[in-house]
Amino acid sequence: MIDQEHILALGNILGDKGIVSEPGAMVAYQTGARYDEGLAGLVLRPATTEEASSAVAYCVRHGLSLIPQSGNTGLVSGSTPDASGAQVVLSLDRMTRRFDLDLDNRSLHTDAGFRLSEVNQQLEANGLFFPIDLGADPRLAGMLSTNTGGSRFLKYGDVRRNTLGIKVVLADEVGTILDLTSDLRKNNTGVDWKQIFIGTSGAFGIITECVLNLEALPRQMATAYLVPSSGAHVMPLLRSMEQKLGAYLSAFEGMSKNAVAAALDHVPSLRNPFQGGHIPDYVILCEISRTWEPREGEQGLDAVLETVLAEIWESEAAPLADAFVGPAHEMWALRHALSEGVKHAGKLIAFDLSFRRGDIMAFCDRMKAEMPGAFPDVTICDFGHIGDGGVHFNLVVPKDSQAATDAAFEQHLRDWVFNMAVRDFNGSFSAEHAIGRKNQPYYDLYTDGKIKELAAGLKAITSPGALGTVRFG
Amino acid sequence: MIDQEHILALGNILGDKGIVSEPGAMVAYQTGARYDEGLAGLVLRPATTEEASSAVAYCVRHGLSLIPQSGNTGLVSGSTPDASGAQVVLSLDRMTRRFDLDLDNRSLHTDAGFRLSEVNQQLEANGLFFPIDLGADPRLAGMLSTNTGGSRFLKYGDVRRNTLGIKVVLADEVGTILDLTSDLRKNNTGVDWKQIFIGTSGAFGIITECVLNLEALPRQMATAYLVPSSGAHVMPLLRSMEQKLGAYLSAFEGMSKNAVAAALDHVPSLRNPFQGGHIPDYVILCEISRTWEPREGEQGLDAVLETVLAEIWESEAAPLADAFVGPAHEMWALRHALSEGVKHAGKLIAFDLSFRRGDIMAFCDRMKAEMPGAFPDVTICDFGHIGDGGVHFNLVVPKDSQAATDAAFEQHLRDWVFNMAVRDFNGSFSAEHAIGRKNQPYYDLYTDGKIKELAAGLKAITSPGALGTVRFG
C-alpha cells in the first residue's frame, strides 16, 4: 500500500493523467502480456523526461520502490510489480511526443514510449525501418532495456548495435537526467555510458528517449527451406551461405520437427510444405534480401537463391537432403506459428538460450539423448536463430500429466537444462530476454563474484534508489 | 626513475625477456609512431595475462604509474609515458600466443598483442577478415582501447560492434583478471562490462585477450569517383546510394580539392584522374563490394555501379556534376595518399572530428567562410568518412610562417576549431582516436560534470591504481 500523502504529492507532480491509483485501472500495469501477475501500489505515467525525473526523485527520497514499465511484453518478469502492493510502476506509455527523423543521418531521435510497430509504420514512407524483427510489439524503452535481438540479427544486429544515444533518468535523490542523446556514429570521447543501460532491465536508470540507427527497407526478398543431410551439416550450410551470399543473407532460422508439427497441428490454415506430408527432423528457413527492386539485366533474388542452392547441392560435402525456394509470406508464416504452436501442444516450459553457433546442434543432440532418461514425459520442440546462436529451447509436457502441475518438477527441469547449457556448453541462460525476476536465481548462480561486486558498485554510483525487478549486486 | 628494488622484483615476476630497463632499448617504447616522446622508467613485457596480472598487482601495491602500450600507433598520446621518467610502460608486444579461430562461429579468440595485419594475413586462407580498415597497423589491444573505426565503418561498423568478448587485467592490488571472453553473439545476462573498456584508452583496465567477430572477405569490388553538383548535393547522393545499393555500399569517402592537390603534389606516381587536370572542389570515393565472384547470368559490380550512377545522373535533383567508375586500386591509392600529402604541404594541425552526417558539409563551409578572417595563413585540407560522419579536418600552415612555430597560435586555433565543432555543431572532438594526453583538455572542457563524477566512480571500483594517460574523473 502506498500512503495517500505520496499519491497526492505525485499527483501534483504528474497531473491527473499522470497517475493511476484506482485498483481496476491498475490491472493492465500489473499483468504481463503473457505471464506474470503482481499488485501495483500506484502507477505513474509521466509524459516527459522532466516529469519522470521529478517523480523518480520524489520516490527515491521517500524510499518508494520503482518498477519501470515499457510495453510490458517481456517474458522474464522484468516490468511487473511483485505481489506486495508496495511497488510503484512507472509506465512509459505516455512518452510518445518527440519523433524527430533525420533522413541524412539515417537516424531517429524519439521518446522511448513508442511501440516498435508505430515507429516502423511512421518510417515506412521514407523507405526506412528500425531493423529489429520481433514476434512481440514492445515499446522502445523495453527493447533497449532488454537489448532485443530477433530473427534478423544476422544481418542487422541487436538493439545495442542500432542505438546511437539515449536519455536516462537515474534513481537518485534529484532524479538526475543523463543526456546521452548523441546522434553521432563515431565518437570516442570517454566512457560510452549508454552501454550500461542497454540490456540491464532498467536497474541502473530509466530510458526515456533514444536515438536509433535506421536501415533502408528491403524491397526484394527470397526465402527457401533447407533440409540439412544431418545435424552435422547445419554449420557447413550456414558457412557456405554466408560466403556465397554475404550481406544478402538476412535470416537463417532453425525449426525442429516437433516444433513444425505443433504449428501445423495448431494452425489449420498452414499448408505442410514438405513432400508427402513428411516433416524432416530439422528445417532451416533461409532468407535473402536487398534494398532495391530488380533492375534490367539483373537477376531476381529467387534466381540468385536457386543458383546458390544448386552450387551447394552439387558440392562434395552434400550438406543438403532437400531444398526449395518458396513464397516468403508462406515460409515465414510457418516460422511465426511455431511459438503459438508449441504453447498449444501442452504445458510449455520455455528457455531462451544461446551458444557458440557450432554448439547449437550439439546441445540439442545432447538434450535429445539425455532427456528421455532424465525426464521421460518431456518433448523437445526447439527452434531458433541458428545464424546468431540463439535457441528458443521449448519443452512441452502433457497438460494432464503430474509434471504439468508440479512446481518442484519444473524447477528441477529448469535447473537441469540451464546447468547443461551454461556449465557444459558455455552458453547463455538469457539470449535476448534479459534477466527480470524470473532469471534472477540464474544470475545469482552463474555470475562471477567479482562481476557482482562491480555491478553493486555501478548501482551505487548511478541509481542508488530501489529501481526495477533485478538485483545485480 | 624507478627503484632498483622494483626492477629486480618485476624481473623476477616476468623473467629476462619480460623486462626492459636499458635506456637505449626503452626508446622504442617511449616514442610514438608519429608524434610523442616521453621517458620510460621501465618497460614490462608480459607474455601472458597471468604475468600481466602479477606485474600490475606489484605496481599498484608499490604506487607505480602504469602506461599500457599496444602498437603505439595512436595519435593522441594515449600510450607513451610522460617526460618524468617515473612511469612504467606495460607493452603487449609479447602477447601473441593464442590464436583460436572458430570457423563455425565466425570468430577469433586471440591474445591482444597481434597486429591487425598479422591477424588478417592469418585469416585470409579461410576467406575471412577482421573488418576494420585503417591506415595504420595497430595491435588489437590498442584498437579495442580506442575503438577504431576507419574507412569501411559504413558497412562493418567499429571495433565495438565487432568485439564479442575480452579479458582484462584491472589495476588493483591483486591485478584482478576479469574474464569476459564470451564468444556468444546474443547474451543478455547482466551488464555488458566489456563496453566500458572499449574506447577508454586503458584507463579502466588492460585488455589482454579478445574474441572478435569476423566477416567474409570481399571477392568483388567496384569503385567510382563522384563529383557532387554542390556541397548541398552530397547528402542526397549518399542517401540515393544507400537506398539503391544497400549493404553493397562499403565506403563513401569525401576528399576536398586541397587535400587531393596536396596528395598529387607529394606523390608523383599518382595520376590526376580528372579531366584536363582540373581538380573538383569536392570528390567522393564510393566503393561497393560483395563476398562472391560474379556468377553466370549475374552482372559484375562495375556494371551495377554504372547502372546506379546512370539512374542518379538522370534524376531530377541532378546531384552529380561528374562521375566515373575506375580501378579500385588506383582510386584508393589517391585516397590513401591524402594523409601523407597534407603532412608535406606544410605544418599540419590535424583534427579527428565527427558530426551528424548532414552537418559535415555545413561545418566545412562555415570553416571555409570564417577561417580566412580568423586565421589568414591557414589552408583547409579536409577529407573524411562521409558515410559515418567522420572528418579528418586538417589545417596546414606554411612551414616558414610564424604560425608554424608559435605554440600559442596553434593552441588558439585548436580551441577555436573545437569550440565550433563541439558547441555549434554538437560534434565530437575525437571521432576515432579516443582521448590520450592530447585530448585530455577537451575532455575536461566539454564533458558534463555528472559524467565525470560517474567516470571517477567507475575508476574507483575497477582500477583504482594509476593506469594510462587519461584522467576520466
Interface residues (C-beta under 8 A of the other chain):
Chain A: D102 L103 D104 N105 R106 S107 G127 T146 N147 G149 F153 K155 G157 D158 R160 R161 T176 L178 D179 S182 D183 L184 R185 K186 N187 N188 T189 G190 V191 D192 W193 Q195 I196 I198 G199 T200 F204 A216 P218 M235 L238 R239 E242 Q243 K244 L245 G246 A247 Y248 R290 T291 W292 R295 E296 G297 E298 Q299 A303 V304 T307 S354 F355 R356 R357 G358 H385 D388 G389 G390 N426 G427 S428 F429 S430 A431 E432 H433 A434 I435 N439 Y442 Y443 Y446 T447 D448 K450 I451 E453 L454 A455 G457 L458 A460 I461 T462 F472
Chain B: D102 L103 D104 N105 R106 S107 G127 T146 N147 G149 F153 K155 G157 D158 R160 R161 T176 L178 D179 S182 D183 L184 R185 K186 N187 N188 T189 G190 V191 D192 W193 Q195 I196 I198 G199 T200 F204 A216 P218 M235 L238 R239 E242 Q243 K244 L245 G246 A247 Y248 R290 T291 W292 R295 E296 G297 E298 Q299 A303 V304 T307 S354 F355 R356 R357 G358 H385 D388 G389 G390 N426 G427 S428 F429 S430 A431 E432 H433 A434 I435 N439 Y442 Y443 Y446 T447 D448 K450 I451 E453 L454 A455 G457 L458 A460 I461 T462 F472
